[in-house]
Amino acid sequence: MKKLFLSESLPKKDSGRKQICRVMKLTASFLLLCSCFAFAGHANSQNAKVSLNKTKVQLQEILNEIEEQTDYLFISNRDVNLKQKVSVSAKDESVQEVLSEVLKNTGLTFKVEGVNIILSSSTGFNIIQQDKKTISGRVVDRNGEPVIGVNVVEKGTTNGTITGMDGKFTLNVSPNATLMLSYIGYKAQEIAVNNRTQYNVVLDEDTEALDEVVVVGYGTMKKSSLTGSVTKVETEKLEGFPSVNVVDALQGRAAGVYINPSRQPGEDPTIRIRGTRSFNASNSPLLIVDGMPGSWENVSSEDIESMEILKDAAATAVYGSRAANGVILITTKSAKKGGKLSIELNSYVGMNKYDFIDMQSPEKYNAMIRDVMRYQSHGLDKEAWENSDIDLRRGLEMFNGLWADNYYNKGITFNWQDALFNSHSVTTGHNISIGQATDKISYKLSYSFQDDNSYYKTMNYKRHILNNNVKINLAKWMDLGLITRLSLRDMGGWPGSMWENYRRMSPFETPYIDEDPSKGLKDVVGKEKYVNALLNYQDGNFVNDRINKRADIILTANIRPFSWLTFTTNLKLDYKESSNGKYYDSKTSEQNLGYNFASFNKGSDSGYTWNGILNFDKSFGSHHLMATAVLEAQQSKGESVEASSQDIPAKYMDYHFLSSGIVNQKVSSNYWKSNLLSYMFRLQYEYKDRYLFNVAVRTDGSSKLADGNKWRSFPSAAVAWRVSEEGFLKDSKVVSNLKLRLSYGEIGNQAIDSYQTMTRLKSKTYSWAGNGFYTWQPDGLANKGLGWEVSKTWNAGVDFGLFDNLLGGTVEFYHTRNEDLLLTRTLPETTGFGSLWQNIGTTQNHGVEATINVYPVRGKDLNWSLTATATRNWNKIVELL
């Protein structure tokens, strides 16, 4: 039961293909069910019935019971007496009937507005005293938007109201009264009532009260409570970035994060957080999407609600061995509260322009050939060079007579770069979403499509993403969630040897027979008679079809037995299927007039991640305690098969009839599986919101490592001091925020392939007495001592804000030492093996980061912000033994 000011206008409370098909059917069925819930919710409230049997209890107890049995919320003025004794006996009666009976002799009346029931005095509440006046007004924020639910009170009394949906209010007050206006997240104001009857009020945001909430490992936390290095990325700047890959848009958004952009559509960019740590193990950060391990493949920038980057060990240690290279946390969008159906459509069209290296002009190329001929004829004799009869034309004739004839007699110069590559390409993107949120259910369904091209004329990229986010509130203390993400990527490829081919082409020779375009393309071009590079684009010569399908399902349950305790369990099921069909004709750069080649590869990866998370968050006076305990299990497995052959009889058969290949038929397959089991505990203690202490430990067990080394614990600790909350700075007009941070943590790395600690076998053929035999032989030595690669990091940081945070930023210093590196050691040939995985060596990584934010203009109609980042990182190999 909530006791609020009475309002005149209150807001209402409102196989792979088969597996993917099953996911789509499940999603569609779930959405249909959700829609039924959404449209039925309001009607259920209107027809709600209750059963009560209470004798001489306080009115508030009965109202609380009705709230428990229905979706109704009671709202009353402070003058309403809820402690008077009443009795009621009802079975399956409507709420209106019960209230009419209960309030019969209480002097109270009620009014139903949607799911809100407003209680008021039946006598005297609307009587306007003779010495009072009626005033009205409107409350807005700095952007001119109405602020709903602002408390407007006559100072020194209980007389008050709250603003409605349009930010307006009306109140009867004494002529010399003072109005007090307050609302969570805004600075309170007092206004003296004078001769006016109309008041327009602008509320300023309270930067402390609006303390930004950021996502951290296995939970959320106020930004002021952070003790580790966490950067929040402004996601609205990602949405307008014209790239099919979200990672490209991260360039320059966060200090210490290096992005090597993708060169081709569909190609994974390189991400490095605070440099490179390992030689052979992975250096890519862990991606967490909606609380579970995810992939960039099925994340669209339009679906991102928030993004945080965890950089130091104190912030990432809760993820253990998977977080050795940092963590990127993404939360996708869900429906906005309000009960209204929301439909959004976003589209963009962009142009990619490619800047190639300027090639030598025909004149300079001719001069270079002349000098080559002079050198071959005269050596380094300077006088012979100066008196040589080998001029430009003579030199070209000596090198290649056809080129000389084409250039000097026919005036032929051909630009191979323009012929082989696109100078520009078009990229397009479209996103449509539909969502709605009520008190019982919320859902958001979005579809994204991207189409991009490349400078390679054989490359085209199309991506489809279907994202669904549903949440059902079963009770005030429990909710369920379902998130599904389906993606399809269809892309081509490019000739891997084209650049090698291209550099052998000459501007003095065209790709056409007899230099006549009407006669078609030559087979070979150039002095070395390499295959004509333009033949790669001839229909059917080059085929590289790549299709990737991915399906992720996340099931979530949240249980809140108390306001300070939450249990969350998440289960993620993921499936990925990829196929790649290739056909390279003999007249391609790949084959260079040899046998044609065809292959087909198909693989699938699947797995699950489950975790149970217990979060405790409670304040005891000046003390605030937060604790998190996690149990997590993860399994991944995959399989693949590949077949190839050469000398396919007909081009149209491409990669679909591999058994027709006459030579070099090959078949191979693969299977792998790995498991990871983890325990984590984190504790944060805060005193007076200014002294912060954080400790955490995570223990991981990996199936990839050797017996005796599978388990490792990774501790972390951090402290922070909010200096700006001290008395000597609390009221400073210059320093609005100042926090000092220091942390230490250890993280492991086990990002190597499965079975590296086991002796593997491979097939072998040999001949004996004129007969061929198949056999098996060891393929690598087992290392029973292979263990964890460990990173140990110190981090010191300063967060500051000046002049009401018009100027702010962060400065970080870090030092990381990486020990027991996972590295392959080359073995002597006499052992019969080539290499062995070992824990070898140490590297060191340290640096400094700075982020500066400036807000030159902050107003109702214009906001202007500037952000600058700077990073300096040093890497050093300490030892390799």
Order of alpha helices (4+ residues) and beta strands (2+ residues): alpha-beta-alpha-beta-beta-alpha-beta-beta-beta-beta-beta-beta-beta-beta-beta-beta-beta-beta-alpha-beta-beta-beta-beta-beta-alpha-beta-beta-alpha-alpha-alpha-alpha-alpha-beta-beta-beta-beta-alpha-beta-beta-beta-beta-beta-beta-beta-beta-beta-alpha-beta-beta-beta-beta-beta-beta-beta-beta-beta
